[in-house]
Amino acid sequence: MSLTLLVLFFILAVLGVPLAVALGLSTLSVLWWFGLPVSMITQTMATSINSFLLIAVPLFIMSGLIMERGGLSERIFDAAEALIGRFRGGLGQVNIASSFVFGGISGSSVADIASLGPITIRSMTSRGYPLPYSAALTLITATLATLVPPSILIIIAAAASGQSVGGALAGGLGPGILLALSLAVYNYWISRRYGYGKQVAFDRARTVRALLRALPSIGAPIIILTGMFSGIVTPTEAAGLAVLYTLLIAGLVHREIGWCDVIQLAIQAGRTAGAVLLILMVASAATYIFTVDQLPRKASGLLEVLGGSGFMVLILMGVIFLIVGMLMDIVAAALMLIPVLMPSAVQAGVHPMHFLIFMSASLAIGLATPPVGTCLFATAYVSKLPIPTLIKAALPFYAINIVVLILVAAFPQIVLWPMELLT
């Protein structure tokens, strides 16, 4: 049954059928063909979406859109540039830092590129950075939003697997910080080696002005992180506060959006979240078929033969995650893979949170790789670079990502320590 479902799904996906529709049709066909109750598809879909935690998804998307339209993200970039952009390789570090901060508000990699991409690429090239390098760095730093709280992927994965959303978000901080530091080290080395970036004199007045302008904007990630990890608010409540705060700053302080903009942004956030959550609903019905077919037990047996230790099991799964992440939407991929592989990983001694974060980090690479990498195409559009040129420039960053993945697989503490410390 499971194999039939997967084959049907991939055939429909290759034919261009939207992923949610392809998965729903495949699930319905298998239920009917094998004589299982078709009513299960509506029951499981209704149950999967009936969660207070999932309200955080459209709210975090909305806060990111408000920051993009209201100029908050641009002010964060200007402040970072004023502080460290004057050093050799400084604008590359600004690119990394601003993506890290913005990812901690929107939880969306594509939103990062849409808002910060044109600014960072234009600023870097004007300071002597090659366009392919600037675009490639922007492409990879955008994937930080998939790891840094409040990652939309991690929220959905944790909710779908029955794990603590707050704990999973905290666990994503470790790999997120590790990847950001690794990118910063490489950027510093390559900038010094090839002389990227023009060094400018320190302008104290400009720096103070930039910091004061960005001060209200920086309050958004502080509210989200301190609120969630202190236990004062739930992730969903933190998302609501983020929308309210960014709306007040963008509308009353910066005065760059009006009520008409808010309505348009709410519709846009609803459409984006609806597409994501629809995949979650139909994937829950597919999970029912996997369970009936005992696919998790079969996968466990195969991994026991091929793998052994928890580290080797994660490495084998990492190969699967990388391949699947390159071929399909990462939210759909996560929801398809969690019920199949998570029980196998846990049986091999892998902590559930370690599995979820490792999976998220692996799938995130798919955002930056062909053939369906949304961030790859968004960056190519913003930078006006051909896809092959952008991929070639990004090869060193792909290698850095792989090294970080291996470290995360080998050292569970990278995930578990932040989770234990913050929750």
N, C-alpha and C positions, 0 to 999 in steps of 0.2 A: 504493500500500500504506500509506504513512504517513498519508495523509489518511483512509483507511478506519479505521485504528487509532484515530486521534484522535477521529473522529466517534463511533465505537462507545464509546470511553472516556467522552466527555462525556455521551452519552445515558445510559449506565449510572450515571454519577456523579449526574446530575440526578435519576434515579429513586431515588436513595438507597442504591445498592449501595456498600459500603465501597470506598475508593479502591484498595486493594491487590487486592481481588477484581475490581473493574471493569477495572483495567489488565491483570491476568492473563488474564481472559476475553477481552478485546479482542485481546491479543497471540496467544493460542491460536487464536482464530477467524481472524485474518489469516494466521497460519502455515498453517492447514489450507486456507483458501480459495484461497490463491495457490500452493499446492503446495510450500511450504518444509518442511524437516524439522521435525516437531513436537518431536523429541527435543532441539532447540536450547533449548527453554524450560527444561528441567531442567538441561542442561549449563551454560548461562549463569547460571542462578540459583545453582547450586552454586559456580561459580567466583567470582561477585561477593561471596559471603558468606565466602569462605575467606581472611580477612585478619586478621592480628594487630591491626592498627590499629583495626578496628571493635569490638574488645572494650572500647575506651575508652567507647563510647556508653552501655552499661548501667552501667558503673562511675561515670561522671560523673553520670548520673541518680540513682544510688544515693547518692552523696555529697550531692547537693542535697536529697534526701528526708531524709537523716539530719540535715542542718543545720536543716531545717524542723521536724522532730519533736523534735530534741534541744535546741532553743532557741538555737542558735548564731546564726541570722540575726537573732533578736530582740536579742541582745546587741550585734551589730554596729550595728544601728539605734540602740540606746540610747547607744552610745559616740559615734556621729556626731551625735546630737541634743545630747548634753552639750557637744560641742565647738563646733558652729556653729548649733544650733537656736535659740539665744537672740537671734540677729540678725534684722533685718527680712528676711523671705523665707528665713530660715535653714532652716526645716523643709522647704521645697521643695528646697533644696540637699541636705539630708540624704536626702530621697527619691531624688534623682539619684545621690548618692554610694553609698548603701547598695545600690541596684539594680546599680550598676556593680561593686561588690565581690562581691555575691551572685551576679551573673551570671558572675563569674570563678571560681565554684566549681561551680555546678550546670549552666551552659550551657543552661538552659531558661527561657524567658520565662514560661511558665505556672507553673512552680515559684516564680518570683519573686513573681508576683501572689498565689499561694496562701499563701505564707509571710509576705511583707512587706506585701502589699496591705492587709489589715485593720488592721495596725499603723500604717502610714503615713497612711492615710485618716482613721482615728480621731484620730491625733495632730494632723494638720493642721487638721481641722475644729474640734477643741477649742481651737486657738490662733487662730481667727478666719479661716481660709481657707474660701472657699465650697466646698461639697461637690462641685459639678460640676468646679471647677478642680482640687481635690485628686484626684478620681478620674481625670480626664483626664491629669494629670501622672503618676500612678501607671501608667496604661495605657501611655503612651509610654516611660517609663523602663524598663519591663519588657522592651521590645524590644532594649535594650542587650545582653541576654544572647545575642542572635543574632550579635552582632559581637565581644563581648569574649571572649577565650579563657577556657574551652574550649567555644566554641559547638558544639553538636551538629550544627547545619546545616552549618557550615564543615568539620567533621571528615568528615561523610558526603560533601559535595561534593568535597572534596580527594581523598578515597579513590576516589570514583567516576571522577574525571577523571585519576587517575594523578599528581597533584601532591603535593608535600611537605605533610603535615598540619601539621608544626611551622611551616613557612614561611607557610602559609595562616592559621594561628591568629595568628601574629605580625602578619601583614598586616591582620587585622581590628582590631587595636588602634588604628590610626590613625583610621579612620572612627568607631570607638567613642568615642575620646576627643573627636574633633571634635563628634560629636552631643551628648555629655554637656556639653561646654563651651557649645555653642549653647543647650541647654536651660537651663543655669545662668544665662546672660546674660539670656535672656528672662524667667526666673523672677524674677531680681533686679529687672529693669525693671518688670514688671507688679506685683510686690509693693510696690515703692516708690510706684508710681502710684496704686494703689488701697488701699494701707495693709493689705495682707494680712499676717497673722501678728502675734502679740503679742510685744513685746520684754520679756524677763525678765532679772533680775539674774544675774550670773555666780556660780555656786555651785561653788567650788573642790573642796570635799569630794565633792560629787555627781559632778563630772567625773572626779576621780581614781578613784572607785569604779567608774564606768561603764567607764573605760578598762581598769582591771585585770580587770573581769569579761569584757571583750571580747577581751583579749589572746590567750587560747588560740584563740578562734574565728578571729581574723585570720591565724593561722598557716596555715590551709588554702589561701587563694589564694597566699600567699607560697611554699608548697611546690610548688604546681602550676606557677606561672609561672617561678620560679627553676630548678626541676627541669627543665622542658621546654626553656627557652631557653638554659640553660647547657650543654645536651647531656649532662647527667649521666644523665637518664632519658628514655625515649621518652614520647610522649603517653599511650600505654596504661599504662605503668608509673607515670606521674604520676597517672593516674586511680585506679590501685590504691592508691597512697600516700594520695590524698585520701580514699578510703573508709576506709582503716585509721586515718588521723589523726582524721577527724571522728567515727568510731565510738568511738575511745578518749576523745576530749574529751566527747562527748555521754553516753557510758556511765559513764566513770570519774571525770571531773572535774565535769561538771554533774549527772550521775546522773539524767537525765530520760528515758532509754530503757533497756529491758531486752532480754533475748534474744528474747522473744516479739515485741517491736516490730521487731527486726532481721529476723526471718523474714518478717513482714508487709511490711516495706519492700523486702526482696529480691524478693518476689513482685510487688509493685507496680512496681518498677524493671524486672523482667523482662518484664512485660506491656507497659509503655510502650516499652521498647527493641525488643521483638518486633514491635510494630506498625510502628515506624519502619523496622526492618531488612527486614521483609517487603516494604515498598514498594520498598526498594533492590533486592531480589532480582528482583521482577517487572519493575522498570524496566530492569534490565540486559537482559532478554529483548526488551523493546520497542526498546532501543538497537540490537540486532541487526537488526531490521526497518528502522530508520532508515538504518543503514549500507548494507544491501543495496539499499535504494531510493535511495541517494545523496542523502538529504535535506540533509545538511550542505552539499554542493556547491551544491545548488539555493538554499539559504538564503544562501550566500555571494554568489551571483550577484545575488540580489534586493537584498541590502544594499549591494553595490557600486553598483547603479543609484540607490538611494534615499539612501545615505549618502556616504561618501568617506573623510574622516579618521577616525581611531580615536575621537575625541571624539564625532563625529556618529553613528557606528555604536553607541557605548555609549548615547547619548541615545535612539536609536530602540529599542534593546534594552530600555532602562529603561522605556519605555512598555509594552512587552510584559510585562516582569517585574511591573510594577505591576498591570496588568489580570489577569494569570494569578494573582498572589499574592492578589488579592481573591476569586478564584473557587475556589481549591483549596488543599489542604494544601501548605505551602511546601517540605517535604522532597520530596514527590511532584513538585511543580513544578520544583524544581531538577534532579532526576534526569531529568525529561523534557526539560528545556531545554538542559542541558549538552552532550549529544552533538550537538544540532542547531545551537546558536548559538556554542559555544566555538570550533570551527574557523573560523567566519566572523570572529569577533572577532580571533583570532590572525592571520588572513590580512590583516586591516585594520591590523595593527601594534599591537594591544592585548596587553599582557603577560598570560599565562594567569592569574597570581595577581590581577592588577588586575580581570580579568573575573570571577573567582570571588567576590571580596569585594564588587565592585559589585553583582553579582547577589544575593548574600546580603543586602546592605543594602536593596536594592530590594524583595526578597520579604518582608523583615521587616516592612515597612509593612503587608502583608496581614494580619499577626497582629492589627493594631489597627483593621481596617476591615471593614465588612460585605461580603458576606453570611456568610462562614465564619470571620471572625477569632476565633480561640480566646481570645486575650487580651481582646478587646472583650467577649465574653460573660462571661468570668471576672471582669473588673472590674465589669461591670454587676451581677453576682450579689453580689460582695463589698460594693459600695457601695450596693446597693438602688436604683440609678438606672435610669430607662428608657433603652433603647438610643439613641433619638433625642436625648435630653438629653445623654448622654455624648458622642455623635458631634459635636454642636454645640460643646460645650466643648473638644473635641480639635482643632477645625479649625486654630487657630494652630500647634499642634504638628505637624499633618500638613504645613503649609507649611514649617516648620523642617526637617522630614525631607526634603522635596523639594529645598530649597536645599543641604542637606548632600550629597544625591545628586549634584547638578550639580557641586559642588566636587570630589567624589571622581572623577567622570568626567573633569573638566577637568585635575586634577592627580594623575597616577598616583603621584607621590612620597608622597602621603598613605598609600598602601598599601605602596609598595615600600621606603620608608626604614625603617619599623619592621621589616620583614621582613629587610632587609639588616643592620640593626643587631643584631637579636636572634638570628639564625640563621646 
